[in-house]
Amino acid sequence: MDLTWMAWTWQTAIFFAMIALMLLGMMVWEYVSPGGAPRVGVLRFETTRGDRLFISLLATAYIHLGWLALTDVSLWGATIVSIAFAVAVFRWV
């Protein structure tokens, strides 16, 4: 598949495919278990599953940008931190 029309690399294509898979997963989760009652977590405001996914994706972007700005270490470290943060958001936020 030729992705050069938009100067994409295979890594960029995988990144967007993962976001699409997360959205698909959220759709399936909502279909299997409708509602996902809003709850108040550590941040003291009401969130739904979709809110928590959005918070996780936004934080992941900032974690990676901060990682790039502050260190020369591989981005795998930022990815691990982001995954741990996302798990914490879905668990406690």
C-alpha positions in Angstrom: 0.0 0.0 0.0 1.4 3.4 -1.0 1.1 5.9 1.8 3.4 8.6 0.3 0.4 10.7 -0.9 0.4 12.2 2.6 4.0 11.6 3.6 2.9 8.9 6.1 5.2 6.3 7.4 4.1 2.8 8.5 4.4 4.0 12.1 1.9 6.8 11.5 -0.5 4.4 9.8 -0.3 2.1 12.8 -0.9 5.0 15.2 -4.1 6.0 13.5 -5.2 2.3 13.1 -4.8 1.9 16.9 -7.0 4.9 17.6 -9.6 3.5 15.2 -9.4 0.1 17.0 -9.8 1.9 20.4 -12.9 3.6 19.1 -14.3 0.3 17.7 -13.5 -1.3 21.0 -15.5 1.4 22.8 -18.4 0.9 20.4 -18.4 -2.9 21.1 -18.1 -2.3 24.9 -21.1 0.1 24.8 -23.1 -2.4 22.7 -22.4 -5.3 25.1 -22.8 -3.2 28.3 -24.9 -0.1 27.5 -24.8 3.0 29.5 -21.6 2.9 31.4 -22.9 4.9 34.2 -21.1 8.2 34.8 -19.0 8.2 37.9 -17.0 10.7 40.0 -13.4 9.8 40.5 -10.2 11.3 41.9 -10.6 14.5 39.8 -14.0 15.1 41.4 -16.0 15.5 38.2 -18.4 13.1 36.5 -17.0 11.2 33.6 -18.2 8.5 31.2 -16.2 5.9 29.3 -15.8 8.2 26.4 -14.6 11.0 28.6 -12.0 8.7 30.1 -10.8 7.6 26.7 -10.5 11.2 25.6 -8.6 12.1 28.7 -6.3 9.2 28.2 -5.6 10.1 24.5 -5.0 13.7 25.3 -2.6 12.8 28.2 -0.8 10.4 25.9 -0.1 13.1 23.5 1.3 15.4 26.2 3.3 12.6 27.8 5.0 11.9 24.5 5.6 15.5 23.7 7.1 16.1 27.2 9.2 13.0 26.8 10.6 14.2 23.5 11.3 17.7 25.0 13.0 16.5 28.2 14.9 13.3 27.3 16.7 11.5 24.6 15.5 8.1 25.8 13.5 5.9 23.4 9.8 6.7 23.2 8.9 3.2 24.4 9.3 4.6 27.9 6.7 7.3 27.2 4.4 4.6 25.7 4.7 2.5 28.9 3.9 5.6 31.1 1.0 6.4 28.8 -0.5 2.9 29.0 -0.1 3.0 32.8 -1.8 6.4 33.0 -4.7 5.2 30.8 -5.2 2.2 33.0 -5.3 4.5 36.0 -7.7 6.8 34.3 -10.2 4.0 33.5 -9.8 2.6 37.0 -9.9 5.7 39.3 -10.9 8.8 37.3 
